Amino acid sequence: MKPNKEIFIEQLPKVELHAHINGSLSNETLCKLSQLKYGTDAKHTEKYHLLTKMDLIDAFEKFKYAHELTDTPEAVALATECVIRDFSDDNVVYVELRSTPRSTMKMTKDEYIMAVIDTILKMKSQLPSILVKLIVSINRRESIESAEENGSLASKYAKLHPNIVCGVDLSGDPASKKFSDFEPILAKARETGLKLALHCGEIDDQDEISAMLKFGMHRLGHGTFIKGENEEILLKNNEIALECCLTSNLLCGVVPTYSDHHFWRFYKNGHPVVICTDDFGVFSTSLSKELQIASDTFNLSSDDLIKLSRGAIDCSFASDDEKPIVHGKIDSFAKDAIGF
Ligand SMILES: [Zn+2]
């Protein structure tokens, strides 16, 4: 029998704010995508074989494979649907997915983004219990021209689907280009009403962290290397919530153990912090697992976990009409959960 805390966390209505679509493909989803691309031949490939045995493919290989398999609008739609289903199965009631629009031989960036949005719309009727939004990513590895294109696409689709496209993300290799290269694009996106959820402080570059904090953002992803003066600046600014991805940071080797994770420093200081998965497919985790880890490591009570869920929806890019709906779900769970 599962311990009470585990059942409690599984049933808790959860809020996910930092999840990349391509990194959130479970082995089962990758197998489905592999079959979509290669038909029955997929079953004979080495990768397919490895995927059916959990965790045998390393993280980097999984990312590469996910990329390779999502090269048509049909595959992007299937990937998006599976990710939404997996989150919903974990009792996630609100999720902001993020993804970098990609063009391939078989797809334009417009088609990529439309495939994601159309799937979110389709899933609305199939899985009404989960509210799904999209954050358009800009990858630091790409050219500035490509980043500008993604920024324009975010604004274009936010106008067409204001209930779905809610923000812009800056992600990818933090060492590949400077933040200042992307500043004008992000400033423009912010002017058009898009929210900013930026990866920041993934490497120890205090000058860049300082520049990013000065520029401002609505939420900050990771923040692993925010130290000293920058930490003080962030702690003073309660407007910038921190997205913490425990297992992702541990497996990427940027924090030595769960108990060393900076989540605790910010959490105990009352800073808005949200537990997120980052790439649950790649790191073989789930939002329930991450909350369980946080609960075990930092001795969080059931009440603390409910508060984390409530805090997460407050930090989300949901509209003023949508937030009370999610709060209502958490409230009714909290009422029934007495005795856990
Ligand atoms: Zn991320």
Residues whose N, C-alpha, C, O or C-beta is under 5 A from the ligand:
A	BS01	ZN	D278
